[in-house]
Amino acid sequence: MDYEVELDDQPGRGQHEESLTVRYPDGRSETMRLHEYDRVYAIPGLYEEVVHNRLKCDSPRVLADTLVAACERAGDDPARLRAFDLGAGNGVMGEEVAGRGVKVVVGSDDSAPARDAAQRDRPGLYEEYLVGDVDDLDDLEGLVRERRLNTIICAASLGMGHITAESFERLWAPFPAGSWFAVTLADANAEPGGSDFGDYLARLRGGGDDTEILADEPFRHRLTMAGEPIGYRAVVARKGLPKLAR
Ligand SMILES: C[S@@+](CC[C@H](N)C(=O)[O-])C[C@H]1O[C@@H](n2cnc3c(N)ncnc32)[C@H](O)[C@@H]1O
């Protein structure tokens, strides 16, 4: 790493407001918000240095552990899982589940620099990496069928102006019975009324769908730049067979 990073540690900033400054040895510097993903991923090592080393992000590890544990409890084999990594970034989450035997097949992100960073930092992790909002992807049914996908992983990419519940449900719809999804999202957003995804989870808990929540673990996602813990939930669910009408 040929740069220094300074975090804006003023208290009270929301996650989408947090910013950092990169200082180069020749005196140049650039300031960006952490959520300006195109800029962050374009600088090798910056995402891991800030999010993982400095802010101690635990979402990928906790989500991978929660998915594999739920899968094994249900008598399923993690090696059978073929994952679509939604909001994949530079592949940190994909790498974490791949390390536990899950096959990470497709990555997707609306940031082209995220795809470039995944190919730069983790070449060969994804068979295919799609750039664009998931709503703009054509023929999801064909993709799921041809790639034999049966799992969605989505770490820290729901809500906060990122991926909507509607987009997620649209992607999830063509996944076959027995498929898994594993997501992390902010505590407040996981509650009914807290966000569109919180409402979706409430619907699943109410049994109004063929998808059942099998794990819901609270954990510390990361620290804010001011050093405060950010609470998240790791939610794992599986699609069952359609319920028979009575
Ligand atoms: C906090 S990062 C998480 C990246 C990765 N999942 C990880 O755990 O390292 C959020 C990611 O969601 C992506 N994203 C945001 N909105 C999106 C959208 N509408 N469609 C696809 N990706 C999106 C961002 O570009 C970014 O890479």
The ligand as a MOL file (V3000), in Angstrom:
LIG
                    3D

  0  0  0     0  0            999 V3000
M  V30 BEGIN CTAB
M  V30 COUNTS 27 29 0 0 0
M  V30 BEGIN ATOM
M  V30 1 C -20.9310 -2.4600 1.7550 0
M  V30 2 S -20.5710 -3.0220 0.1280 0 CHG=1
M  V30 3 C -20.5430 -4.7760 0.4400 0
M  V30 4 C -19.7640 -5.5410 -0.5780 0
M  V30 5 C -19.6190 -7.0400 -0.3090 0
M  V30 6 N -20.9030 -7.6960 -0.2030 0
M  V30 7 C -18.7910 -7.2970 0.9260 0
M  V30 8 O -19.3290 -7.8550 1.8990 0
M  V30 9 O -17.6080 -6.9460 0.9450 0 CHG=-1
M  V30 10 C -22.1280 -2.7770 -0.7350 0
M  V30 11 C -22.0830 -3.1510 -2.2120 0
M  V30 12 O -23.4060 -3.0750 -2.7780 0
M  V30 13 C -23.2970 -2.5510 -4.0930 0
M  V30 14 N -24.5930 -1.9960 -4.5090 0
M  V30 15 C -25.2220 -0.9030 -4.0210 0
M  V30 16 N -26.4010 -0.7130 -4.6430 0
M  V30 17 C -26.5230 -1.7110 -5.5670 0
M  V30 18 C -27.5310 -2.0730 -6.5270 0
M  V30 19 N -28.6460 -1.3710 -6.6610 0
M  V30 20 N -27.3160 -3.1690 -7.2980 0
M  V30 21 C -26.1820 -3.8990 -7.1600 0
M  V30 22 N -25.1950 -3.6100 -6.2670 0
M  V30 23 C -25.3690 -2.5360 -5.4750 0
M  V30 24 C -22.1950 -1.5040 -3.9610 0
M  V30 25 O -21.6310 -1.1260 -5.2090 0
M  V30 26 C -21.2000 -2.2280 -3.0530 0
M  V30 27 O -20.2590 -2.9800 -3.7830 0
M  V30 END ATOM
M  V30 BEGIN BOND
M  V30 1 1 1 2
M  V30 2 1 2 3
M  V30 3 1 2 10
M  V30 4 1 3 4
M  V30 5 1 4 5
M  V30 6 1 5 6
M  V30 7 1 5 7
M  V30 8 2 7 8
M  V30 9 1 7 9
M  V30 10 1 10 11
M  V30 11 1 11 12
M  V30 12 1 11 26
M  V30 13 1 12 13
M  V30 14 1 13 14
M  V30 15 1 13 24
M  V30 16 1 14 15
M  V30 17 1 14 23
M  V30 18 2 15 16
M  V30 19 1 16 17
M  V30 20 1 17 18
M  V30 21 2 17 23
M  V30 22 1 18 19
M  V30 23 2 18 20
M  V30 24 1 20 21
M  V30 25 2 21 22
M  V30 26 1 22 23
M  V30 27 1 24 25
M  V30 28 1 24 26
M  V30 29 1 26 27
M  V30 END BOND
M  V30 END CTAB
M  END
